[in-house]
Amino acid sequence: MNSGKVLFCVLAGVAAGALIGVLFSPEKGSITRKKISKKGDDYVDDLKEKFEDFIEEIKKNVETGKDKVNRFLENETAKVDKSEAT
């Protein structure tokens, strides 16, 4: 299982646990709804941040892949040019 799936499952479990804890608290409904809303906003912000980090990591990997392909092509082109010169 990749780390992205594990992270998502952990966050989902934490969110579910927090929601259940808030729902069973002995507070007024309006306070409970505010807490649920606040927690939901916090989790959405966390997920957005994680997603942005994930996208940045993908961009880095794509750039690294491009660099490797370009170096490979330059190397192979140089080999072909050298073999044609002889």
Accessible surface in RSA format (square Angstrom, percent):
REM  Atomic radii and reference values for relative SASA: ProtOr
REM  Chains: A
REM  Algorithm: Lee & Richards
REM  Probe-radius: 1.40
REM  Slices: 20
REM RES _ NUM      All-atoms   Total-Side   Main-Chain    Non-polar    All polar
REM                ABS   REL    ABS   REL    ABS   REL    ABS   REL    ABS   REL
RES MET A   1   178.36  92.4  92.97  61.5  85.38 203.3  94.36  80.2  84.00 111.3
RES ASN A   2    93.29  64.3  79.74  77.1  13.55  32.6  42.17 101.5  51.12  49.4
RES SER A   3    94.88  80.2  82.98 110.7  11.90  27.4  51.70 110.1  43.18  60.5
RES GLY A   4    40.28  49.7   0.00   N/A  40.28  49.7  31.13  85.4   9.15  20.5
RES LYS A   5   124.52  60.7 120.44  73.9   4.08   9.7  66.61  60.0  57.91  61.7
RES VAL A   6    66.79  43.9  65.80  59.6   0.99   2.4  66.75  58.0   0.04   0.1
RES LEU A   7    70.42  39.2  67.77  48.5   2.65   6.7  70.16  49.3   0.26   0.7
RES PHE A   8   125.04  62.6 123.07  76.2   1.97   5.1 124.77  75.6   0.27   0.8
RES CYS A   9    71.23  53.9  60.37  67.3  10.86  25.5  27.15  68.8  44.07  47.5
RES VAL A  10    83.82  55.2  76.10  68.9   7.72  18.6  82.89  72.0   0.93   2.5
RES LEU A  11    31.86  17.7  30.70  22.0   1.16   2.9  30.93  21.7   0.93   2.5
RES ALA A  12    47.43  43.6  35.06  54.1  12.37  28.1  43.13  60.7   4.30  11.4
RES GLY A  13    44.13  54.4   0.00   N/A  44.13  54.4  34.69  95.2   9.45  21.2
RES VAL A  14    77.22  50.8  68.78  62.3   8.44  20.3  75.02  65.2   2.20   6.0
RES ALA A  15    32.01  29.4  29.00  44.8   3.01   6.9  29.29  41.3   2.72   7.2
RES ALA A  16    50.74  46.7  44.11  68.1   6.63  15.1  50.18  70.7   0.56   1.5
RES GLY A  17    43.14  53.2   0.00   N/A  43.14  53.2  33.10  90.8  10.04  22.5
RES ALA A  18    27.16  25.0  12.43  19.2  14.73  33.5  24.37  34.3   2.79   7.4
RES LEU A  19    78.37  43.6  74.30  53.2   4.07  10.2  77.87  54.7   0.50   1.3
RES ILE A  20    98.27  55.9  98.27  73.2   0.00   0.0  98.27  70.8   0.00   0.0
RES GLY A  21    45.65  56.3   0.00   N/A  45.65  56.3  36.02  98.8   9.63  21.6
RES VAL A  22    19.44  12.8  17.22  15.6   2.23   5.4  19.23  16.7   0.21   0.6
RES LEU A  23    99.14  55.2  74.92  53.6  24.22  60.9  74.96  52.6  24.18  65.1
RES PHE A  24   166.24  83.2 137.82  85.4  28.42  74.0 142.18  86.2  24.06  68.9
RES SER A  25    33.51  28.3  17.73  23.7  15.77  36.3  22.11  47.1  11.40  16.0
RES PRO A  26   139.78 101.9  98.72  90.0  41.07 149.3 113.07  93.4  26.71 166.0
RES GLU A  27    73.68  42.3  49.88  37.7  23.80  56.7  25.12  48.6  48.56  39.6
RES LYS A  28   145.71  71.1 134.75  82.7  10.96  26.1  87.33  78.6  58.38  62.2
RES GLY A  29    38.77  47.8   0.00   N/A  38.77  47.8  26.16  71.8  12.61  28.2
RES SER A  30    44.36  37.5  40.42  53.9   3.94   9.1  31.48  67.0  12.87  18.0
RES ILE A  31    74.64  42.5  74.44  55.5   0.20   0.5  74.57  53.7   0.07   0.2
RES THR A  32    14.08  10.0  14.08  14.3   0.00   0.0  11.63  15.6   2.44   3.7
RES ARG A  33   155.91  65.5 150.95  76.9   4.96  11.8  71.29  97.4  84.62  51.3
RES LYS A  34   150.11  73.2 142.24  87.3   7.87  18.7  90.73  81.7  59.38  63.2
RES LYS A  35    86.13  42.0  82.56  50.7   3.57   8.5  55.63  50.1  30.50  32.5
RES ILE A  36    52.34  29.8  49.30  36.7   3.04   7.3  50.62  36.5   1.72   4.7
RES SER A  37    63.84  53.9  53.72  71.7  10.11  23.3  34.20  72.8  29.64  41.5
RES LYS A  38   127.75  62.3 124.57  76.4   3.18   7.6  96.22  86.6  31.52  33.6
RES LYS A  39    90.81  44.3  90.81  55.7   0.00   0.0  38.83  34.9  51.98  55.4
RES GLY A  40    30.89  38.1   0.00   N/A  30.89  38.1  29.96  82.2   0.93   2.1
RES ASP A  41    85.03  59.6  83.01  82.6   2.02   4.8  22.28  52.4  62.75  62.6
RES ASP A  42    52.77  37.0  50.33  50.1   2.44   5.8  20.29  47.8  32.48  32.4
RES TYR A  43    42.62  19.9  42.37  24.1   0.26   0.7  35.43  26.6   7.20   8.9
RES VAL A  44    74.95  49.3  74.28  67.2   0.67   1.6  74.82  65.0   0.14   0.4
RES ASP A  45    85.18  59.7  79.22  78.9   5.96  14.1  26.49  62.3  58.70  58.5
RES ASP A  46    64.25  45.0  62.65  62.4   1.61   3.8   8.28  19.5  55.98  55.8
RES LEU A  47    73.71  41.0  70.98  50.8   2.73   6.9  71.25  50.0   2.45   6.6
RES LYS A  48   123.42  60.2 119.53  73.3   3.88   9.2  72.85  65.6  50.56  53.9
RES GLU A  49   105.82  60.8 103.88  78.6   1.94   4.6  28.86  55.8  76.96  62.8
RES LYS A  50    85.77  41.8  81.11  49.8   4.65  11.1  28.40  25.6  57.36  61.1
RES PHE A  51   124.64  62.4 120.51  74.6   4.13  10.7 124.34  75.4   0.30   0.9
RES GLU A  52   108.45  62.3 106.57  80.6   1.88   4.5  38.73  74.9  69.72  56.9
RES ASP A  53    84.52  59.2  78.16  77.8   6.36  15.0  28.29  66.6  56.23  56.1
RES PHE A  54   112.06  56.1 105.98  65.6   6.09  15.8 111.53  67.6   0.54   1.5
RES ILE A  55    57.26  32.6  57.26  42.7   0.00   0.0  57.26  41.2   0.00   0.0
RES GLU A  56    87.35  50.2  87.34  66.1   0.01   0.0  35.79  69.2  51.56  42.1
RES GLU A  57    89.85  51.6  89.20  67.5   0.65   1.5  34.80  67.3  55.05  44.9
RES ILE A  58    71.73  40.8  71.34  53.1   0.39   0.9  71.73  51.7   0.00   0.0
RES LYS A  59   115.70  56.4 112.00  68.7   3.70   8.8  71.01  63.9  44.69  47.6
RES LYS A  60   129.55  63.2 124.31  76.3   5.24  12.5  77.70  69.9  51.85  55.2
RES ASN A  61    89.81  61.9  80.66  78.0   9.15  22.0  24.96  60.1  64.86  62.7
RES VAL A  62    77.03  50.7  69.56  63.0   7.47  18.0  75.86  65.9   1.18   3.2
RES GLU A  63    90.80  52.1  90.80  68.7   0.00   0.0  42.13  81.5  48.68  39.7
RES THR A  64    66.67  47.4  63.60  64.5   3.07   7.3  41.35  55.5  25.33  38.3
RES GLY A  65    30.23  37.3   0.00   N/A  30.23  37.3  29.84  81.9   0.39   0.9
RES LYS A  66   109.47  53.4 104.12  63.9   5.35  12.7  63.46  57.1  46.01  49.0
RES ASP A  67    71.12  49.8  68.79  68.5   2.34   5.5  11.78  27.7  59.34  59.2
RES LYS A  68   121.94  59.5 116.59  71.5   5.35  12.7  64.79  58.3  57.15  60.9
RES VAL A  69    86.23  56.7  84.09  76.1   2.14   5.2  86.21  74.9   0.02   0.1
RES ASN A  70    78.32  54.0  76.71  74.1   1.61   3.9  16.56  39.9  61.76  59.7
RES ARG A  71   140.99  59.2 136.17  69.4   4.81  11.5  69.16  94.5  71.82  43.5
RES PHE A  72   121.97  61.0 115.85  71.8   6.11  15.9 121.30  73.5   0.67   1.9
RES LEU A  73    96.27  53.6  96.05  68.7   0.21   0.5  96.15  67.5   0.12   0.3
RES GLU A  74   119.56  68.6 110.92  83.9   8.65  20.6  47.30  91.5  72.26  59.0
RES ASN A  75    77.96  53.8  71.58  69.2   6.37  15.3  19.41  46.7  58.54  56.6
RES GLU A  76    57.13  32.8  57.04  43.2   0.10   0.2  20.60  39.8  36.53  29.8
RES THR A  77    75.82  53.9  71.73  72.7   4.09   9.7  52.82  70.9  23.00  34.8
RES ALA A  78    58.04  53.4  48.44  74.8   9.60  21.8  54.12  76.2   3.92  10.4
RES LYS A  79   114.56  55.9 107.53  66.0   7.03  16.7  70.65  63.6  43.91  46.8
RES VAL A  80    78.27  51.5  76.89  69.6   1.38   3.3  78.27  68.0   0.00   0.0
RES ASP A  81    80.40  56.3  74.26  73.9   6.14  14.5  27.82  65.5  52.59  52.4
RES LYS A  82   153.97  75.1 147.07  90.2   6.90  16.4  96.34  86.7  57.63  61.4
RES SER A  83    74.00  62.5  55.88  74.6  18.11  41.7  46.47  99.0  27.52  38.6
RES GLU A  84   129.75  74.5  97.13  73.5  32.62  77.7  45.84  88.7  83.91  68.5
RES ALA A  85    90.25  83.0  47.23  72.9  43.01  97.8  58.96  83.0  31.29  82.9
RES THR A  86   142.51 101.4  82.55  83.7  59.96 142.9  94.34 126.7  48.16  72.8
END  Absolute sums over single chains surface
CHAIN  1 A     7339.4       6387.3        952.1       4782.5       2556.9
END  Absolute sums over all chains
TOTAL          7339.4       6387.3        952.1       4782.5       2556.9
